[in-house]
Amino acid sequence: MVIEDEGHIYKLDNQTTIGNTCTLTFYKDSETHNNGHLGTSNQEVLRALIDRVKYLDNEDPNPLNKEIIRNLRETLILHEIKHLEDMVKTNHPVEKIKPYVDGHLIKPLD
């Protein structure tokens, strides 16, 4: 791994060709950084990792995959909890967020 822009742009080793890389770019807010740019979020990468582990488990089942998925899901939820806590710290009127019919902010999947 090579860090091109700390916290935002990473060159990741390509597993099949030594010396080649794939770029992982995270969003950088142009209002708080001079050189902002588009990119993804931690949450989206976690969703991709969850899907990837599910795919690999279908090809070659391993009991540890269930634990990996559970931990990735927990990490995804922790990111969302942090976001909600930040909203409260900045006095965002979270009470005005329209809840789903069960009263929660997040609707469970069917």
C-alpha positions in Angstrom: 0.0 0.0 0.0 1.2 3.5 -0.8 -0.5 6.5 0.7 -0.8 9.3 -1.9 -2.9 11.7 0.2 -3.1 10.7 3.8 -6.6 9.6 4.8 -7.9 10.0 1.3 -6.0 8.4 -1.6 -4.4 4.9 -1.4 -2.6 2.9 -4.0 -3.4 -0.7 -3.1 -1.3 -3.7 -4.4 -2.9 -5.6 -7.2 -2.9 -9.2 -6.2 -2.3 -10.7 -9.6 0.4 -8.4 -11.1 3.3 -7.3 -8.9 4.0 -3.6 -9.2 0.5 -2.7 -10.4 -1.9 -1.0 -8.1 -5.6 -0.1 -7.7 -6.6 3.3 -6.4 -8.9 3.7 -3.4 -10.1 7.3 -3.1 -12.1 8.7 -0.2 -14.2 11.8 -0.4 -12.4 15.0 0.7 -14.6 18.0 1.5 -13.6 21.0 -0.5 -15.1 23.3 2.1 -12.6 22.1 4.8 -9.7 21.2 2.5 -8.0 23.2 -0.2 -7.8 20.3 -2.6 -11.1 18.5 -2.1 -12.3 15.8 -4.4 -15.0 13.2 -5.0 -14.5 9.7 -3.5 -16.2 7.0 -1.5 -16.8 6.6 2.3 -15.7 4.2 4.9 -19.3 2.9 5.1 -19.4 2.1 1.3 -16.1 0.3 1.5 -17.4 -1.8 4.5 -20.5 -2.6 2.4 -18.3 -3.8 -0.4 -16.2 -5.9 2.0 -19.3 -7.5 3.4 -20.4 -8.5 0.0 -17.0 -9.7 -1.0 -16.7 -12.0 2.1 -20.2 -13.4 1.4 -19.1 -14.1 -2.2 -15.9 -15.8 -1.0 -17.9 -17.8 1.5 -20.2 -19.1 -1.2 -17.1 -20.3 -3.2 -15.2 -21.7 -0.2 -17.2 -21.8 3.0 -15.4 -21.1 6.3 -16.9 -20.7 9.7 -14.7 -17.6 10.3 -16.5 -15.8 7.5 -19.6 -15.4 9.6 -17.5 -13.7 12.3 -15.8 -11.5 9.8 -19.2 -10.4 8.4 -20.5 -9.7 11.9 -17.5 -7.6 12.7 -17.7 -5.6 9.5 -21.4 -5.0 10.1 -20.7 -3.9 13.6 -18.0 -1.5 12.3 -20.5 -0.1 9.8 -23.0 0.5 12.6 -20.3 2.2 14.8 -19.6 4.6 11.9 -23.4 5.5 11.9 -23.5 5.9 15.7 -20.5 8.3 15.4 -22.4 10.3 12.8 -25.5 10.5 15.0 -23.4 11.5 18.0 -21.7 14.3 15.9 -25.2 15.5 14.9 -26.2 15.9 18.5 -22.9 17.6 19.4 -23.5 20.2 16.7 -27.1 20.8 17.8 -28.6 19.3 14.7 -32.4 18.9 15.4 -32.4 15.1 15.2 -35.8 15.1 16.7 -37.1 16.5 13.3 -35.8 13.5 11.4 -38.9 11.6 10.3 -38.9 8.1 11.8 -40.2 5.0 10.1 -43.6 3.6 11.3 -42.0 1.7 14.1 -40.5 4.9 15.6 -36.8 4.1 14.7 -34.7 6.2 12.3 -33.5 3.2 10.4 -35.9 0.7 8.8 -34.9 -2.9 9.1 -34.7 -4.9 5.9 -37.6 -7.2 5.1 
